[in-house]
Amino acid sequence: MVGEEGIKQVKDLNRQSVVRITGAVQETKSRDFPFEVKSEKIEILSRAVHPITN
């Protein structure tokens, strides 16, 4: 399971950032989402630059 440090890292990411999540996909009881990922590891592959520039 991803610890507090991993959660802090992804909270600061912009929507266009690229991450790799390793874990198990499982059904959830949520009304909004039929599945969830029980993450074991989160890697930040690329942080988005905001605002996006050319």
N, C-alpha and C positions, 0 to 999 in steps of 0.2 A: 504494500500500500504506500502511496505517496505521502510523505510527511509534510509538516508545516512549512518547511523551507521550499518544497516544490510548489505548494499552493501560493506562496508569496511571489514566486517567480512568474507564474502564469497570470496572476492578477494584474500585473503591470504590462501585459502584452496588448498590442493593438490587434484589431480583428484580422488584419492581413498578414500577421506573423505566421511562421510555419513551425509546427511542432510534430514530434513523433511520440505517440502514446502507446506503450506496451501494456497489455493487460487482457482481461477476459470480457467479452461482450455478453451481457445477460439481460433477460427480460426485466422490466421494472413495473411497479404498480402505478406509476405516474400516469395521469390522464393525458399529458402533453407529449410524452415520449414513450414509445413502446420498448426501447432498449436503452441501456446505459453501459458505459465502460468502467469496469472496476480496475482502475489504473494501478500498475505496479511501478512504472517508470515513466517520467515525462522528460523529453529532451527538446530543448529549444534549438531548432535548426537555423532559423533566420528571424531576426526581429525586424518588423516593418518600420520604415521611416515615416513619420507623420509630421506634416503633410507629405504626401507622395510627391516627389519632384522628378523632373525629366533630366 
